[in-house]
Amino acid sequence: MLIKKHTCREEILKTVSKIIKRKSKNEFTPSEVIECMTNNKTIYAESTIRTHIVAKCCINAPNNHATVYNDFERIGHGLYKLIKPNI
């Protein structure tokens, strides 16, 4: 049986989608994502998850990484939204 491994970004996107669907509001905090992923036994460190959310995947973060994605937008202090939600 082949087990598909998810990248940190893929796991974060799935987790964010679940969070905003549960809240019925397109907003989340990195802490919510970290807590949910930790509860689901993620293999990724808290620092890796946080870096993806606040920097690598955030459209309005300074571009300090070789690879960046436009998945999230910072909408307040410690508050983000998914750019293309499916809620």
Secondary structure, DSSP 8 states (H G I E B T S, - for coil): -------HHHHHHHHHHHHHHHHTSS-B-HHHHHHHHHHTT-SS-HHHHHHIIIIITBTTS---SSS----EEEEETTEEEESS---
